[in-house]
Amino acid sequence: MTQPIAWLDGAFWPYLALLLFAVLPSEIWRWLAVVFARRIDGDSPALDWVRAVATALLAGVVAKLILSPPGALAALPLALRIGALAVTLAIVLFDRRKVFPAVIAGEVVLVAGGWWLG
């Protein structure tokens, strides 16, 4: 039988596992993206495609959260979730530079609506 490695059996094993199996695999791709992104022109078709894919993924996640919400969000009515989305979109469409305040406003609508509905 193989003897266990002493430093892997201690309290630090979960942190090492997190580093090896979660952080490093994703960080490698992020750093490679930084290296290769320097060579891509900001107006290139490749970057337009990446933006389109990222936007589509975000829209899919938002649609899933609204139509099939997990956890406590499922207790809120669909009309409230759509209303929070409408408030967020209205702020973003008014001024595209105000994304963070728009997200906060949508969250405020959700929290206040959930509190008001009991």
Number of C-alpha atoms within 10 A of each C-alpha: 3 4 5 8 8 7 9 12 10 9 9 10 12 12 10 13 12 11 12 11 11 11 12 12 11 10 11 10 11 12 11 10 11 10 11 10 12 9 8 12 10 11 8 9 11 12 14 12 11 11 12 12 12 12 12 12 12 12 12 12 11 14 14 12 14 21 12 12 16 11 8 8 16 14 10 19 15 15 10 18 22 16 16 23 21 13 18 22 17 13 19 17 13 10 11 12 11 13 15 13 13 23 18 12 17 22 17 14 19 21 16 13 17 17 10 8 10 7
